[in-house]
């Protein structure tokens, strides 16, 4: 199976007031990007990886989108960017043997469009949203169906956004071309129940989306005895984990997937530990250092000093120490931050 990924995170919306700007969507997207490229995660090859955050964040390099000059670090993606990328991806897939799976991860603002006499749909708010009608929003169910009726055997979507109701008179924008109902293998995880909000936490920066935090824990750590992760098990984990992060009766994630029985197999493989950079400063010139775990086992290769620092990539959530060849004194520390850990030697 060949896999593709669209990963978008938007913190800054130019047309919205300051109180509506977000804080954790970009980091959430970067976190998912790391997982979706991992050999034991989404197994997406770099040439099928499409990533865009605003503001831009250092993360795996995105393949060029369809429209010229995109992704553009000076702005958020627009509806036209998303539609163009969808067309590029299904054209790519048409030239490769199947089956194909595409992952879609959106983190940012969202609204629910429709209701009453037509079915409500979660729509992702993108960079050209102006708060007027249904312009500047991407209908997520229609994107899923479009992929499935244009050659994709499976579509997996995770939507960390609100589902608050837009005007009932607003219609879902018809921006994707497709035929059929798309009732093939699919999975959609939504951060909130219909008409409800999704939350970031904690109250002070750095913030993350509660849904994505729980989702990434499940994607990396949830496995059965045979190494399987099903959408059934992921749904249970996320639903039970979110209240532990932000409190009871505040946010209710919802999953929709088919099939449910037999369980929908998402992946098979070992658990994954997320890594980030450890930077050791105040290091003498030309020093050679080694990172050790809490049992004094070497972690990765030795590193040569550059610019007075040593840099190691290591799984977060653990205790480490570092020592130099010419100075056997160990400096111990804890590495917990996805943004990296800074340590001064000596």
Buried (B, 14 or more C-beta within 10 A) or exposed (E): EBBBBBBBBBBBBEEBEEEEBBBBBBBBBBBBBBBBBBEBBBBBEEEBBBBBBBEBBEBBEBBEBBBEEBBBEEBBBBBBBBBBBBBBBBEBBEEEEEEBBBBBBBBBBBBBBBBEEEEBBBBBBBBBBEEEBBEBBBBBBBBBBBBBBBBBBBBBBBBBBBBBBBEEEBEBBEBBEBEEEBEBBBBBBBBBBBEBBBBBBEEEEEBBBBBBBBBBBBBBEBBEEEEBBBBBBBBBBBBEBBBEBBEEEBBBBBBBBEEBEEBBEBBEBEEBEBBBBBBBEEBEEEBBBBBBBEEEEEBEEEBEBEEEBBBBEBBBEEEBBBBBEEBEEEBEBEBEBBEEBEBEBE
